[in-house]
Amino acid sequence: MGPISLTALGFLGLFGLIALRVPIGVAMAIAGFVGFGSLNGFAPAISLLATQPTQVFMDANLAVIPLFLFMGSLASAGGLSDDIYRLMYALIGHFPGGLACATIGGCAGFGAVCGSSPATAATMGQIALPQMLERGYSPGLAAGTIAAGGTLGMLIPPSIVMVIYAFLAQVFVIDVFIAALLPAVLAVVLQMGAVLVVTRLRPKSAPPGAVLTWDEQRRILLRSWAVLVLIVAVAGGLYSGVFTVNESASVGVLVAFLFALGRGRLNGWALLRVVRETATNTGMIYIIILGASVFTFFITATRLPGAMTALFTSLDVPPLIVIAALVLMYIVLGCVFDTISAMVITTPFVLPVVLSLGYDPIWWGIVVIMVIELGMITPPVGMNVFILHGLDRRIPLTTIFAGVAPFIVADLIRIVAVVLIPALALWLPAIL
């Protein structure tokens, strides 16, 4: 059998296990073990299962994942997400659609200290959704804004997904962080632009908020100093070169812990909840990475990466057509798989194709993250949409999906822009 046929059988087994409700990380490990054992013998496959987890757990680059998760949980427990939202509302909440724009700004700010899209959507949903509905916002726009804004959690560095991509692609993680800065700013601008377009077409869907005096704005700004200190400590230390990635995450954990403790929000039960939440999410991510690493050995053994590279380079089509086809593939995958799973399953055989076409791996990482994040708000399985539906069951799923439609258009514009103008992702890493 050829590489494509062997890989197809492996994916068939993987999808069968997923259909039987086997956790995706475990399913990838089983499918990879059986596939690798069938090709190279089960003694090497057993040895692989014994050694691969050790190699993954010993990789210092992945140690940042539990640290960022812990920092995000501590920031949420300490009320820093409320500070971000209040600050953004004080600045722009009095404009038509200003509360929705403030929510997007709040999602961006919390994403900078959280690094997880579902966590950003869930946290900001609990804060912003009741306030928008109370102030007369249409349910579709209110829930759609938070679901779309939540996707900024994975695009605004530092991001857990970027750490995993850097590990898979063997690139410097800070380069990926820096490359994401301009696309992240573009994402915030386009999402706010989508809100303004909706409010222009349907003014009653987003009435303006109350105008705050300068003294009120100043007081809110002073009350938000903690979150500004946290962002400066993490991002400033990281991008200035004072801290490594792991050190900046550790500093972020310490700062978030001290703020939560100083505000009296970190009693025994709250700390236990934060630790349990961090441990649960870390375990889930590590199981996916372990399963993917075993499945990657099977993919490599089938020689699929080389076969795909030879196939695409032999096609008489412009490289941009191949990239467009891969982007469409990831949009579909993003609708079915969660972000990390879609990325770790496909990177081992997609990245060699992209590199053979002459594209930069850092640029491709930003494109992949943007495309898969789009899948978090597109039907049939938009994870952030279901999170918002779970927060308020009175809002139907169809209403939320209709509410995210303008943001899907904005995200597609951004993806096309970064694909056609790679400098949007590569200019900052080149000069820094």
N, C-alpha and C positions, 0 to 999 in steps of 0.2 A: 504494500500500500504506500501511496505517496504521502508527503508531509501534510498536505491539506486534508486528506482523508483521515489520517491518524489523529490530527488535531480535532477534526469534526467529531470523531468518536469520543474523544476526551471531553469536548464541550457537551456532547449529548449526555454523557454520564453525569457531568456536572449539573446540567439543567434538570436531569431526572432526580438527583439528590435534593436539589433546591425545591423541586415540586413536592418532594416528600417531607418538606419543612425541616430539612437538615440545615443547621446554621451555615451560612455561606463560607466562612473560614474553614470549618470542618469539611464541608463538601469539596472545597478546592484541594484540601490536603488528601482526602480519600481518592478523588479523581486523579490527582497528580501522582500519588503513590502507586495506584493500580496501573496507570498508564506508563509510568517510568519503569515499574517492575516488569511489565509485559515486554518492553523494548530492551531492557538491559539486565533483567534478572531481578528477583525479589530480594536477594542478599544485599546488593547495592542499594535497593530501595529502602530496606530496613535501616541500613547504615545512614542513608540520607535523613530519615526521620529522627535518628538519634543525634545527628550532628547539626542539622539546620536550625533547630530551635535555639541551640547554644550560640550559634553565630549571630542570629538575629538579636537575642537578648544582650549579647556583648557589644553590639554596635552602639557606640556613644551618641551617634547622630539621632538615634531614635529615643534617647533618654529625655529629649525635650518634649515629647508628646505628653507624658503624664504631668510634666511641669506646667505646660500651657493649659491643660485641662484643669489642673488644680487651681491655677491663677484665675481662670474664668469662673470657676465655681465659687472661689473666695470673693471675687469681685461682685458676683451676683448676690451672695449672702450678705456682703457688706453694704449693699444698697448703692453701689457705684453706677449701676445701670439706670437707677432713678435719677442720679445726678446728671448723667449724660442727657437724658431725655428732657429734664427740666431746663438745662442749659440751652439745648437746641430750640425748645419751644419759646423760651424767652427771647431768642434772637430773631426767629422767623415765623413764629406761630400766629402772628396777627395778620399775615397775608392770606388771600384766598388760597386754600390748599396748603397753608403754612404748617398746619398740624401734621399733615401727611409728609411734607418735606422734612419737618423736624423729626418725624419717626424714622425716615431714611437716614438722616444725619445721626440719630441715636443708634440705629443699627450699625452704621459705619464705625462710630466711636466704640460701641461695645464689642464689635467684631475685632477691633484692634487689640483688645485685651482678652478676648475669648478664643478666637480662632476656629470656631465651629458654627456652621450655618444653622443646624437644627436648634442648638442651644441659643443662638441669637434670636431666631424666630420665636422660640418659646418664651424667652425672657422678655423681649420687647412686646410680645403679644399680651402678656399679663399686665404690662404697664400701660401700653398705648391703646390697645383695642377698646377697653371700657371708656377711656377718655374721648376717643374719636366718636364712638357711638353716642355718648352723652352729649357731645357738641353738635350733633345733627349730621355727621358724615354718613354717607350711604354705606351699608354693610359690605358691599362688594369692594368699594374703593378702600375702606378701612382695613379689611382683612387682606386684600390683595397687596396693599402697600407694605404691610408687615411681612407677608410671605415672600415678596420680592426683595425687600430690604434685608431679610434674614440671609439671603444668599451672599450678601457682602461679607458675612463672617468667614467664608473660606477664601475670598479674594483679597481682603485687606490683610497685609502681613502684620505680625507673624501669624501664619496659618498652619494648622496641623496637616492639611492636605498637601501644602507645599513642602513640608518636611518629608512626607512620605514620597512625593514625587522625586525630590532631590536624592533620597535614598535609592529609589528604583533606577533613576537615570544616571546616578553617580556624578552629580554636579554639585557645586558649592551652594548650600542652601541660602546663604545671604544674597548671592546673585539672583536667586529666584525671588526672594523677598523684594529686592530693589526693582527687579523687572516688573513686579506687580503694582508698583506705586502709581504710575501714570494710568494704566488700565483701571485701577481702583478709583482714582479721581474721575476718570471718564464715566465709570459706572454710576457713581453718585450723581454726577451732573445729568446724565441721560435719564436716570430714574426720577430725579426731581423734575426734569423736563416733561416726562410722561405725566406726572401729576398735574403740572401746569396746563398741559394740553387737555386733559380730562376736565379740569375745573373750568377751562375756557368753553368747552363744548357743553358741559353740564354744571353750571354754577351752583345749583342747589345741592350737588353731591358733596361739596366741601366748603361750608361757610367759613369765613375768616374768624379767627379767635380774638380774644380781647387784647387791646394794646396795652403793654406794660410800660410804666414810666422808666426813666433812666435809673432812678434809685432802685426800683424793683429788679431791673436787669442786673445792676451791679451787685445787689445782695445775692441773687441766684448765682452769679459768676463766682462770688467769694465762697458760696456754699459748695461749689463744684470743684474746688481746688484739689481735692483728693484724687479725683479721676484724672485730672490734668497731670498731677505728679506721677501717677502710675504710668500713663502713656509716655511721658517724657523719660521716666526711668527705664522703661523697657525699650521703646523705639529709639530714643536719643542715645542711650548707651550702646545699643546694637549697631546703629548706622554710623556712629562716630568712631567705631572701632575700639571703644573702651571695654566692651564686653564681647565675649563669644555668644553664640546663640544659646547655649546651655546656661551660661552665666546670666544673660539677660532674663531668661525665663526664671531662673532661681531668684534673682533680684525682684522680679515681678511677683512671685509667690510671697516673698517676705513682705513687700510693701502692701500687697492686697491683704495679707494676714494681719498686719499691724493695724490697717485701717478698719477692717472688720472687727478686730478685737477692741480697738479704741472706741468704736461706736456702740459697743455692747451688744453686737448682733451675733457673736460667736460663742454662744453657750455650748454646753456639752452636746446637746442634741443637734444643734446646727452644725457643729464641727463634724459630728458623726455622719450627718447627711452629706456634707461636702466631701468627706473622705470616701464614703460609699459610692457617691456619684462619680467621683474621679476614678476609683478602682474599677467600677463597672464599665465605664467608657474606655478606659485604658485596656482592660482585658479584651473587650470586643475588638478594638483596633489591632491589638497585637495578635489575636487569633486570626484575623483577616490577613495580616502581613505574613504570619507563619504559613497559613494555607496557601497564600499566593506564591511564596518562595518555593514551596514544594511543587506547586502546579507549574511554576516557571521552569523548573528542571525538566519536567515532562515536555513542555513546549520546545525547550532547547534541544531535547533528545530527538524530537520529530524533525528537526532542522527546518521548522516552519519559518523562522525569521529570515534565513538565507533564501528560502524559496520565494517568500513574499517580496523581498528586496529585488531579487532577479526578475520577478514577474512585473512589478511596477516600473522598474527602470527600463524594461524592454517595451513597455507600452508607448505608442507614439502619440502621447497626449502631454500637454503642458503640466509641469509639476503642480500648478495651482488647482488643476482638476482633481488630482489625487488628494490634495489637502482638503478640497471641498467634499470629496467622497468620505474621507475619514471624519470630517466634522459632522456630516450627516449621520454616520455610524454612531458617533458619540452622543448625539442628540437622542437617538433611539435608545441607546444603552442607559443614558441618564434618566429616561422615563421608566426604566424597569429595575435597574440596580441602584443601590446607594452609591454615593460619590466615590468612596474609597475602593469599593469592590470593583466598580467599572474601570477605575484607573489601574489598579494593580493587576487585573486580569489581562488587560490589553497592552500595557506598556512594553512587555518583553518582545512582542512581535511587531508592534506598530512603530516604536521609536526607531529601530534600524531602518525601516522604510523611509521615515521622515529624514533621518540623517543622510541616507543615500541620495535623497533629492537635493541635498545641499542646505537644508534648513538648520537653524540653531536649536539645540535641545532645550535651552532655557525659554526661548520664544515658544516652542511647542508646548512646554509645560503650562505656560500661562494660557495658551489657547485651549488646551484640554480642560483646565480647571474652569475656565469661563463657560465652555460648552456643557460640561457636566453639571455645573451649577444651574444652568438653564433648565436641566431636567428635573430640578427640585421644585419647579413651579409649573411644569407642563403635565398634562394628563397622559396616561391614566394614573400614574403613581407619582404625583408631585408631593414629596415628603413634607415640605413646608406648608403646603395647602392642607394636608391632613392634620398637621399640628395645629393650625389656626382653627380648623373645624372642631378639633378636640377641645380647644379652649372655649368655644362658644357654639354649642350644637344648634343654636337657633339659626345660624347662618348656613344655608345649604352649600354643599360642595360645588354645585354648578354656579352659584353666585360668586364664590371665591375664585373659581377658575376664570369666570368672566372678568372679575376684578383684576386678575394678574395679566390679562391679555395685553394692555398697553405696555406693561413692563417687559413682556416677552418680546415685543417689537423693539423696545429700547435695547434689550440685551442682544438681539440679533444684529442691530446696527453696530453695537460695540464689537461684536465678534468679527463682523465683516471688516470693520476698520482696522482691527489688530492683525487680521490675516493679510489684508492688502498693504498695510503699513507696518511691517515688523519693527520699525524704529520706535513705535509706541511702547514696545516692551524691552527693546535692546539699547535704547539711547542712554538711559540712566546707568545701567551696569557698565556700559562702555566708558563713560566719563568718570565713574566713581571707582 
